[in-house]
């Protein structure tokens, strides 16, 4: 549970900072 929450927060943070390019690839995958 902690890992999932941390991963989600990291993806959102990286997406906001990096523009959501690398995060979206690994975070927004159908």
GIHU-V773121 format. One line per field, one symbol per residue. ss: DSSP state (H for helix, E for strand, L for the rest). phi: phi as a letter, one per 30 degrees, with the letter a starting at -180 (. if undefined). psi: psi as a letter, one per 30 degrees, with the letter a starting at -180 (. if undefined). A space follows every 10 residues. Layout:
BEGIN
ss=???
phi=???
psi=???
END
This chain:
BEGIN
ss=LHHHHHHHHH HHHHHHHHLL LHHHHHHLLL
phi=.ddedddddd dddddddcji cddddcccbd
psi=eeeeeeeeee eeeeeeefgh eeeeefeik.
END
